[in-house]
Amino acid sequence: MRVKDREFATFVDEAELRAIVGRLAAEVSRDYAGKDLVACPVLTGAFVFAADLLRRLTVPCEVEFVRFSSYSGMASTGEVRCHLPFSPAIRGRDVLIVEDVVDSGLSIQHVIREARALEPASIRVCALFFKPAAFRGDFRVDYVGREIGNEFIVGYGLDYDGQGRTLPEVLKVKCER
């Protein structure tokens, strides 16, 4: 399939995504039973994953969106920009940051730092995908849907320059230029 100027192939199909989301929802529900949970999906990439995950939780949960960005095209700019900060409503509460992909960890580390400034009771990270070979962060990804290599992926909320987010599966680029 073509997205913008690149060819992509199926990487994770819809059935596998449903299974991953179901497993993560069960783990999160188990760990947050009886807690005051606020889920904070990181826009824009995590919105599809977060919607599916949060609908499958069996525990009460409020949702507060945040928006940070660091990508342009297929590469990180190295600079994290905040477009929608955390709400003061997270103070004293258990926060679950919901992210699409954690690769180097530098962006999500910035997000965690911003959340900590509001003094939540706890912070955990749930990522659909985790790239351990690229990871340079000093935090733990508490819930990982699937570990992957350094593939560039699109679909299921993930984009390539704004395109491909609405695809129902995850695709990986066929060949790097």
Secondary structure as UniProt FT lines:
FT   STRAND          2..3
FT   TURN            4..5
FT   STRAND          6..12
FT   HELIX           14..31
FT   TURN            32..34
FT   STRAND          37..43
FT   TURN            44..46
FT   HELIX           47..55
FT   STRAND          62..63
FT   STRAND          66..72
FT   TURN            73..74
FT   STRAND          75..84
FT   HELIX           88..90
FT   TURN            91..92
FT   STRAND          94..102
FT   HELIX           106..116
FT   TURN            117..118
FT   STRAND          122..130
FT   TURN            132..134
FT   STRAND          143..147
FT   STRAND          153..155
FT   TURN            156..157
FT   TURN            161..162
FT   TURN            165..166
FT   STRAND          170..173
//
